[in-house]
Amino acid sequence: MNKSAQKSHALMWWAVVLILIGGFLAWWVQTDGGRIKIKDIRFVGSDGRVNSALLYIPPGVSSKNPAPGIVATHGYINSRETQDGFAIEFARRGYVVLAPDQSGHGFSDPPAFAAGFGGLDTLKYLRTLDIVDKNNIGLEGHSMGGWASLIAAAANPEGYKSIVLMGSSTGTYGAPEGTPTFPRNLLLVFSLYDEFSWLMWGPAVPKDIVKTEKIKKLFNTKADVVPGKLYGSIEEGTARKLLQPPIIHPRDHFSREAIGYAIEWMQQTLKGGKPIPPSNQVWYWKELGNLIALIGMVLLIFPLGEKLLSTNFFQELKANPPEAASLRGFGWWIGAFLLVFIPLPLYLWAIGFSAPPGLKATACLPQNVTTIIMYWALACAFISLVLFLLWHFLFNKKKGGNFTRYGVIWSSGGETGRKIFKSLLLALIIAFGAYLTLAISAWIFKTDYRIWVFAVKPMTSLHFRIFFSYIIPFIVFFLILGLILHGQLRKSSWSLWQEMTVNIILLIIGYIIFELFQYLPLFSGGSLAIPKAALWFIVMFQFFPLFIIAASVMTYFFRRTGHIYLGSFLAAILVTWIVVASQATHFAF
């Protein structure tokens, strides 16, 4: 075994070890060392659709010894695991926790928004469990999950004792209006930098929600609401409290402070459970385990691909990169500038499709957010290809530039088709290997790979079907992106690590600048630069890990094959899988 093969073999083992260590750490934390039982359940809702949830059962809880129960509901385009910080900490304190996938999210049947965002059935289901004390049930929901919680509370007004709204509101998108008596015993956690203050409560500046008539009516006061002050009475069910941690909307479910507030409120309003202080939290170790496993899965891609490239069937794909025929000097900086900044105005153009009346989901394009990202990707690809071809035919062709040196065709034209097919087949096998680790981890540890708003989840059979609706447009995008990176911006003098670093920077720096443009006014005490695009800039947070993974695999496999296909196919497959599995499905199949 040569030195390169030894390194590849060692990296593969390290990747597997990271997956196992990360998965075990996540399992150990979420089960409190094996003491909390976690069940992956399905139940049929009032509309006949199947709902998915994780059920956390603390030790010692049984039909003879029922415990208080809490429904913890995630927000839009998230999933049940997003609420794991709340679920873990509630379960450690002796509460039975139901963490559902909202309708059309995760493993719950589509469409999204059906059955009161899924809220009509979650509380009802929790109350059927004989291990739950029916007189001590709480609701906790983040963002759209808060609306689901309010709908559940309105449908069963005597079926719960208290509620925590995280970055949410009453009277929005079908959620019931708040009054001095509805909902019962409310804690509102609305952060000082919440991007949706204009949508939830009216004002563009989040701290100003205390001045609105909507919140004053809810808190039964004519004066501005005072954060931290208890209004009403817990005993009478009219308690109200507002807390405003200095975080943004998607940090509500990834914050010790916000989770601590929810713990404290449930301990004050529900009877039973363990008096563990709210400051005693361990959930973030589970998130670290998820991240370690995610890193392991990504690392596994490289040695797995290397080993498969060494087999007799795929060995002919291995080749050194051709001599670069790329931009030089100041021209390189112009090309890099265009690659970085062309996507930004196109992103604003694409998200315009979400404005009223918005997209209508179809069986072919059933996920509205994914569809809009697809429109953006195709627009970027089209403009980039036109500019590349103009550069090639007007300037670079006469300097010796050709599609062999760009890594598009092989020197012998007859082998191009066969090798493209083999590149696609190999990309599918590598992606399947990565997916297999996730499926096994989900089966053994009941966890996925994630960090904050970014999640790599297993796909349902429906997700696999949806995957094929979007894969071709994303392949087009990544093939053209590969052409730009390796045909126009590559330098022969770069090492693998230099080229990978440069490509990662090129693919994420524009979005860093765009996020700063959006958020700096908010952090300066005002509102977002483009308030109505709040959701889409949160979606953009996921671009960073996606493009880091894409740039890494595209660069590595270009170096190993000398052509754009294997890396671009693999990036497209990975990104389509990750996006489809984590997005909401809006079409009612």
QUIBEL-V578065 format. One record per residue. N is the residue number from 1. RES is the residue in three letters. BURIAL is + if it has 16 or more other ideal C-beta (glycine too) atoms within 10 Angstrom, else -. Layout:
n=N res=RES burial=BURIAL
n=N res=RES burial=BURIAL
//
This chain:
n=1 res=MET burial=-
n=2 res=ASN burial=-
n=3 res=LYS burial=-
n=4 res=SER burial=-
n=5 res=ALA burial=-
n=6 res=GLN burial=-
n=7 res=LYS burial=-
n=8 res=SER burial=+
n=9 res=HIS burial=-
n=10 res=ALA burial=-
n=11 res=LEU burial=+
n=12 res=MET burial=+
n=13 res=TRP burial=-
n=14 res=TRP burial=-
n=15 res=ALA burial=+
n=16 res=VAL burial=+
n=17 res=VAL burial=-
n=18 res=LEU burial=+
n=19 res=ILE burial=+
n=20 res=LEU burial=+
n=21 res=ILE burial=-
n=22 res=GLY burial=+
n=23 res=GLY burial=+
n=24 res=PHE burial=+
n=25 res=LEU burial=+
n=26 res=ALA burial=+
n=27 res=TRP burial=+
n=28 res=TRP burial=+
n=29 res=VAL burial=+
n=30 res=GLN burial=+
n=31 res=THR burial=+
n=32 res=ASP burial=-
n=33 res=GLY burial=-
n=34 res=GLY burial=-
n=35 res=ARG burial=-
n=36 res=ILE burial=+
n=37 res=LYS burial=-
n=38 res=ILE burial=+
n=39 res=LYS burial=-
n=40 res=ASP burial=-
n=41 res=ILE burial=-
n=42 res=ARG burial=-
n=43 res=PHE burial=+
n=44 res=VAL burial=-
n=45 res=GLY burial=+
n=46 res=SER burial=-
n=47 res=ASP burial=-
n=48 res=GLY burial=-
n=49 res=ARG burial=+
n=50 res=VAL burial=-
n=51 res=ASN burial=+
n=52 res=SER burial=+
n=53 res=ALA burial=+
n=54 res=LEU burial=+
n=55 res=LEU burial=+
n=56 res=TYR burial=+
n=57 res=ILE burial=+
n=58 res=PRO burial=+
n=59 res=PRO burial=-
n=60 res=GLY burial=-
n=61 res=VAL burial=+
n=62 res=SER burial=-
n=63 res=SER burial=-
n=64 res=LYS burial=-
n=65 res=ASN burial=-
n=66 res=PRO burial=+
n=67 res=ALA burial=+
n=68 res=PRO burial=+
n=69 res=GLY burial=+
n=70 res=ILE burial=+
n=71 res=VAL burial=+
n=72 res=ALA burial=+
n=73 res=THR burial=+
n=74 res=HIS burial=+
n=75 res=GLY burial=+
n=76 res=TYR burial=+
n=77 res=ILE burial=+
n=78 res=ASN burial=+
n=79 res=SER burial=+
n=80 res=ARG burial=+
n=81 res=GLU burial=+
n=82 res=THR burial=+
n=83 res=GLN burial=+
n=84 res=ASP burial=+
n=85 res=GLY burial=+
n=86 res=PHE burial=+
n=87 res=ALA burial=+
n=88 res=ILE burial=+
n=89 res=GLU burial=+
n=90 res=PHE burial=+
n=91 res=ALA burial=+
n=92 res=ARG burial=+
n=93 res=ARG burial=+
n=94 res=GLY burial=+
n=95 res=TYR burial=+
n=96 res=VAL burial=+
n=97 res=VAL burial=+
n=98 res=LEU burial=+
n=99 res=ALA burial=+
n=100 res=PRO burial=+
n=101 res=ASP burial=+
n=102 res=GLN burial=+
n=103 res=SER burial=+
n=104 res=GLY burial=+
n=105 res=HIS burial=+
n=106 res=GLY burial=+
n=107 res=PHE burial=+
n=108 res=SER burial=+
n=109 res=ASP burial=+
n=110 res=PRO burial=+
n=111 res=PRO burial=+
n=112 res=ALA burial=+
n=113 res=PHE burial=+
n=114 res=ALA burial=+
n=115 res=ALA burial=+
n=116 res=GLY burial=+
n=117 res=PHE burial=+
n=118 res=GLY burial=+
n=119 res=GLY burial=+
n=120 res=LEU burial=+
n=121 res=ASP burial=+
n=122 res=THR burial=+
n=123 res=LEU burial=+
n=124 res=LYS burial=+
n=125 res=TYR burial=+
n=126 res=LEU burial=+
n=127 res=ARG burial=-
n=128 res=THR burial=-
n=129 res=LEU burial=+
n=130 res=ASP burial=-
n=131 res=ILE burial=+
n=132 res=VAL burial=+
n=133 res=ASP burial=+
n=134 res=LYS burial=+
n=135 res=ASN burial=-
n=136 res=ASN burial=+
n=137 res=ILE burial=+
n=138 res=GLY burial=+
n=139 res=LEU burial=+
n=140 res=GLU burial=+
n=141 res=GLY burial=+
n=142 res=HIS burial=+
n=143 res=SER burial=+
n=144 res=MET burial=+
n=145 res=GLY burial=+
n=146 res=GLY burial=+
n=147 res=TRP burial=+
n=148 res=ALA burial=+
n=149 res=SER burial=+
n=150 res=LEU burial=+
n=151 res=ILE burial=+
n=152 res=ALA burial=+
n=153 res=ALA burial=+
n=154 res=ALA burial=+
n=155 res=ALA burial=+
n=156 res=ASN burial=-
n=157 res=PRO burial=-
n=158 res=GLU burial=-
n=159 res=GLY burial=+
n=160 res=TYR burial=+
n=161 res=LYS burial=+
n=162 res=SER burial=+
n=163 res=ILE burial=+
n=164 res=VAL burial=+
n=165 res=LEU burial=+
n=166 res=MET burial=+
n=167 res=GLY burial=+
n=168 res=SER burial=+
n=169 res=SER burial=+
n=170 res=THR burial=+
n=171 res=GLY burial=+
n=172 res=THR burial=+
n=173 res=TYR burial=-
n=174 res=GLY burial=-
n=175 res=ALA burial=+
n=176 res=PRO burial=+
n=177 res=GLU burial=-
n=178 res=GLY burial=+
n=179 res=THR burial=-
n=180 res=PRO burial=-
n=181 res=THR burial=-
n=182 res=PHE burial=+
n=183 res=PRO burial=+
n=184 res=ARG burial=+
n=185 res=ASN burial=+
n=186 res=LEU burial=+
n=187 res=LEU burial=+
n=188 res=LEU burial=+
n=189 res=VAL burial=+
n=190 res=PHE burial=+
n=191 res=SER burial=+
n=192 res=LEU burial=+
n=193 res=TYR burial=+
n=194 res=ASP burial=+
n=195 res=GLU burial=+
n=196 res=PHE burial=+
n=197 res=SER burial=+
n=198 res=TRP burial=+
n=199 res=LEU burial=+
n=200 res=MET burial=+
n=201 res=TRP burial=+
n=202 res=GLY burial=-
n=203 res=PRO burial=+
n=204 res=ALA burial=-
n=205 res=VAL burial=+
n=206 res=PRO burial=+
n=207 res=LYS burial=+
n=208 res=ASP burial=-
n=209 res=ILE burial=+
n=210 res=VAL burial=+
n=211 res=LYS burial=-
n=212 res=THR burial=+
n=213 res=GLU burial=-
n=214 res=LYS burial=+
n=215 res=ILE burial=+
n=216 res=LYS burial=-
n=217 res=LYS burial=+
n=218 res=LEU burial=+
n=219 res=PHE burial=+
n=220 res=ASN burial=-
n=221 res=THR burial=+
n=222 res=LYS burial=-
n=223 res=ALA burial=-
n=224 res=ASP burial=-
n=225 res=VAL burial=+
n=226 res=VAL burial=-
n=227 res=PRO burial=+
n=228 res=GLY burial=-
n=229 res=LYS burial=-
n=230 res=LEU burial=-
n=231 res=TYR burial=+
n=232 res=GLY burial=+
n=233 res=SER burial=-
n=234 res=ILE burial=+
n=235 res=GLU burial=-
n=236 res=GLU burial=-
n=237 res=GLY burial=+
n=238 res=THR burial=+
n=239 res=ALA burial=+
n=240 res=ARG burial=+
n=241 res=LYS burial=+
n=242 res=LEU burial=+
n=243 res=LEU burial=+
n=244 res=GLN burial=+
n=245 res=PRO burial=+
n=246 res=PRO burial=-
n=247 res=ILE burial=+
n=248 res=ILE burial=+
n=249 res=HIS burial=+
n=250 res=PRO burial=+
n=251 res=ARG burial=+
n=252 res=ASP burial=+
n=253 res=HIS burial=+
n=254 res=PHE burial=+
n=255 res=SER burial=+
n=256 res=ARG burial=-
n=257 res=GLU burial=+
n=258 res=ALA burial=+
n=259 res=ILE burial=+
n=260 res=GLY burial=+
n=261 res=TYR burial=+
n=262 res=ALA burial=+
n=263 res=ILE burial=+
n=264 res=GLU burial=+
n=265 res=TRP burial=+
n=266 res=MET burial=+
n=267 res=GLN burial=+
n=268 res=GLN burial=-
n=269 res=THR burial=+
n=270 res=LEU burial=+
n=271 res=LYS burial=-
n=272 res=GLY burial=-
n=273 res=GLY burial=+
n=274 res=LYS burial=-
n=275 res=PRO burial=-
n=276 res=ILE burial=-
n=277 res=PRO burial=-
n=278 res=PRO burial=+
n=279 res=SER burial=-
n=280 res=ASN burial=-
n=281 res=GLN burial=+
n=282 res=VAL burial=-
n=283 res=TRP burial=+
n=284 res=TYR burial=-
n=285 res=TRP burial=-
n=286 res=LYS burial=+
n=287 res=GLU burial=+
n=288 res=LEU burial=-
n=289 res=GLY burial=+
n=290 res=ASN burial=+
n=291 res=LEU burial=+
n=292 res=ILE burial=+
n=293 res=ALA burial=+
n=294 res=LEU burial=+
n=295 res=ILE burial=+
n=296 res=GLY burial=+
n=297 res=MET burial=+
n=298 res=VAL burial=+
n=299 res=LEU burial=+
n=300 res=LEU burial=+
n=301 res=ILE burial=+
n=302 res=PHE burial=+
n=303 res=PRO burial=+
n=304 res=LEU burial=+
n=305 res=GLY burial=+
n=306 res=GLU burial=+
n=307 res=LYS burial=+
n=308 res=LEU burial=+
n=309 res=LEU burial=+
n=310 res=SER burial=-
n=311 res=THR burial=-
n=312 res=ASN burial=-
n=313 res=PHE burial=-
n=314 res=PHE burial=+
n=315 res=GLN burial=-
n=316 res=GLU burial=-
n=317 res=LEU burial=+
n=318 res=LYS burial=-
n=319 res=ALA burial=-
n=320 res=ASN burial=-
n=321 res=PRO burial=+
n=322 res=PRO burial=+
n=323 res=GLU burial=-
n=324 res=ALA burial=+
n=325 res=ALA burial=+
n=326 res=SER burial=+
n=327 res=LEU burial=+
n=328 res=ARG burial=-
n=329 res=GLY burial=-
n=330 res=PHE burial=-
n=331 res=GLY burial=-
n=332 res=TRP burial=-
n=333 res=TRP burial=-
n=334 res=ILE burial=-
n=335 res=GLY burial=+
n=336 res=ALA burial=+
n=337 res=PHE burial=-
n=338 res=LEU burial=+
n=339 res=LEU burial=+
n=340 res=VAL burial=+
n=341 res=PHE burial=-
n=342 res=ILE burial=+
n=343 res=PRO burial=+
n=344 res=LEU burial=-
n=345 res=PRO burial=-
n=346 res=LEU burial=+
n=347 res=TYR burial=+
n=348 res=LEU burial=-
n=349 res=TRP burial=-
n=350 res=ALA burial=+
n=351 res=ILE burial=+
n=352 res=GLY burial=-
n=353 res=PHE burial=-
n=354 res=SER burial=+
n=355 res=ALA burial=-
n=356 res=PRO burial=-
n=357 res=PRO burial=-
n=358 res=GLY burial=-
n=359 res=LEU burial=+
n=360 res=LYS burial=-
n=361 res=ALA burial=+
n=362 res=THR burial=-
n=363 res=ALA burial=-
n=364 res=CYS burial=-
n=365 res=LEU burial=+
n=366 res=PRO burial=+
n=367 res=GLN burial=+
n=368 res=ASN burial=+
n=369 res=VAL burial=+
n=370 res=THR burial=+
n=371 res=THR burial=+
n=372 res=ILE burial=+
n=373 res=ILE burial=+
n=374 res=MET burial=+
n=375 res=TYR burial=+
n=376 res=TRP burial=+
n=377 res=ALA burial=+
n=378 res=LEU burial=+
n=379 res=ALA burial=+
n=380 res=CYS burial=+
n=381 res=ALA burial=+
n=382 res=PHE burial=-
n=383 res=ILE burial=-
n=384 res=SER burial=+
n=385 res=LEU burial=-
n=386 res=VAL burial=-
n=387 res=LEU burial=+
n=388 res=PHE burial=+
n=389 res=LEU burial=-
n=390 res=LEU burial=-
n=391 res=TRP burial=+
n=392 res=HIS burial=+
n=393 res=PHE burial=-
n=394 res=LEU burial=-
n=395 res=PHE burial=-
n=396 res=ASN burial=+
n=397 res=LYS burial=-
n=398 res=LYS burial=-
n=399 res=LYS burial=-
n=400 res=GLY burial=-
n=401 res=GLY burial=+
n=402 res=ASN burial=-
n=403 res=PHE burial=-
n=404 res=THR burial=+
n=405 res=ARG burial=+
n=406 res=TYR burial=+
n=407 res=GLY burial=+
n=408 res=VAL burial=+
n=409 res=ILE burial=+
n=410 res=TRP burial=+
n=411 res=SER burial=-
n=412 res=SER burial=-
n=413 res=GLY burial=-
n=414 res=GLY burial=-
n=415 res=GLU burial=-
n=416 res=THR burial=+
n=417 res=GLY burial=-
n=418 res=ARG burial=-
n=419 res=LYS burial=+
n=420 res=ILE burial=+
n=421 res=PHE burial=-
n=422 res=LYS burial=+
n=423 res=SER burial=+
n=424 res=LEU burial=+
n=425 res=LEU burial=-
n=426 res=LEU burial=+
n=427 res=ALA burial=+
n=428 res=LEU burial=-
n=429 res=ILE burial=-
n=430 res=ILE burial=+
n=431 res=ALA burial=+
n=432 res=PHE burial=-
n=433 res=GLY burial=+
n=434 res=ALA burial=+
n=435 res=TYR burial=+
n=436 res=LEU burial=-
n=437 res=THR burial=+
n=438 res=LEU burial=+
n=439 res=ALA burial=-
n=440 res=ILE burial=-
n=441 res=SER burial=+
n=442 res=ALA burial=+
n=443 res=TRP burial=-
n=444 res=ILE burial=-
n=445 res=PHE burial=+
n=446 res=LYS burial=+
n=447 res=THR burial=+
n=448 res=ASP burial=+
n=449 res=TYR burial=+
n=450 res=ARG burial=+
n=451 res=ILE burial=+
n=452 res=TRP burial=+
n=453 res=VAL burial=+
n=454 res=PHE burial=+
n=455 res=ALA burial=+
n=456 res=VAL burial=+
n=457 res=LYS burial=+
n=458 res=PRO burial=+
n=459 res=MET burial=+
n=460 res=THR burial=+
n=461 res=SER burial=-
n=462 res=LEU burial=+
n=463 res=HIS burial=+
n=464 res=PHE burial=-
n=465 res=ARG burial=-
n=466 res=ILE burial=+
n=467 res=PHE burial=+
n=468 res=PHE burial=-
n=469 res=SER burial=+
n=470 res=TYR burial=+
n=471 res=ILE burial=+
n=472 res=ILE burial=-
n=473 res=PRO burial=+
n=474 res=PHE burial=+
n=475 res=ILE burial=+
n=476 res=VAL burial=+
n=477 res=PHE burial=+
n=478 res=PHE burial=+
n=479 res=LEU burial=+
n=480 res=ILE burial=+
n=481 res=LEU burial=+
n=482 res=GLY burial=+
n=483 res=LEU burial=+
n=484 res=ILE burial=+
n=485 res=LEU burial=+
n=486 res=HIS burial=+
n=487 res=GLY burial=+
n=488 res=GLN burial=+
n=489 res=LEU burial=+
n=490 res=ARG burial=+
n=491 res=LYS burial=-
n=492 res=SER burial=-
n=493 res=SER burial=-
n=494 res=TRP burial=+
n=495 res=SER burial=-
n=496 res=LEU burial=-
n=497 res=TRP burial=-
n=498 res=GLN burial=-
n=499 res=GLU burial=+
n=500 res=MET burial=+
n=501 res=THR burial=-
n=502 res=VAL burial=+
n=503 res=ASN burial=+
n=504 res=ILE burial=+
n=505 res=ILE burial=-
n=506 res=LEU burial=+
n=507 res=LEU burial=+
n=508 res=ILE burial=+
n=509 res=ILE burial=-
n=510 res=GLY burial=+
n=511 res=TYR burial=+
n=512 res=ILE burial=-
n=513 res=ILE burial=-
n=514 res=PHE burial=+
n=515 res=GLU burial=+
n=516 res=LEU burial=-
n=517 res=PHE burial=-
n=518 res=GLN burial=+
n=519 res=TYR burial=+
n=520 res=LEU burial=-
n=521 res=PRO burial=-
n=522 res=LEU burial=+
n=523 res=PHE burial=-
n=524 res=SER burial=-
n=525 res=GLY burial=-
n=526 res=GLY burial=-
n=527 res=SER burial=+
n=528 res=LEU burial=+
n=529 res=ALA burial=-
n=530 res=ILE burial=-
n=531 res=PRO burial=+
n=532 res=LYS burial=-
n=533 res=ALA burial=+
n=534 res=ALA burial=+
n=535 res=LEU burial=+
n=536 res=TRP burial=+
n=537 res=PHE burial=+
n=538 res=ILE burial=+
n=539 res=VAL burial=+
n=540 res=MET burial=+
n=541 res=PHE burial=+
n=542 res=GLN burial=+
n=543 res=PHE burial=+
n=544 res=PHE burial=+
n=545 res=PRO burial=+
n=546 res=LEU burial=+
n=547 res=PHE burial=+
n=548 res=ILE burial=+
n=549 res=ILE burial=+
n=550 res=ALA burial=+
n=551 res=ALA burial=+
n=552 res=SER burial=+
n=553 res=VAL burial=+
n=554 res=MET burial=+
n=555 res=THR burial=+
n=556 res=TYR burial=+
n=557 res=PHE burial=+
n=558 res=PHE burial=+
n=559 res=ARG burial=+
n=560 res=ARG burial=+
n=561 res=THR burial=+
n=562 res=GLY burial=+
n=563 res=HIS burial=+
n=564 res=ILE burial=+
n=565 res=TYR burial=+
n=566 res=LEU burial=+
n=567 res=GLY burial=+
n=568 res=SER burial=+
n=569 res=PHE burial=+
n=570 res=LEU burial=+
n=571 res=ALA burial=+
n=572 res=ALA burial=+
n=573 res=ILE burial=+
n=574 res=LEU burial=+
n=575 res=VAL burial=+
n=576 res=THR burial=+
n=577 res=TRP burial=+
n=578 res=ILE burial=+
n=579 res=VAL burial=+
n=580 res=VAL burial=+
n=581 res=ALA burial=+
n=582 res=SER burial=+
n=583 res=GLN burial=+
n=584 res=ALA burial=+
n=585 res=THR burial=+
n=586 res=HIS burial=+
n=587 res=PHE burial=+
n=588 res=ALA burial=-
n=589 res=PHE burial=-
//
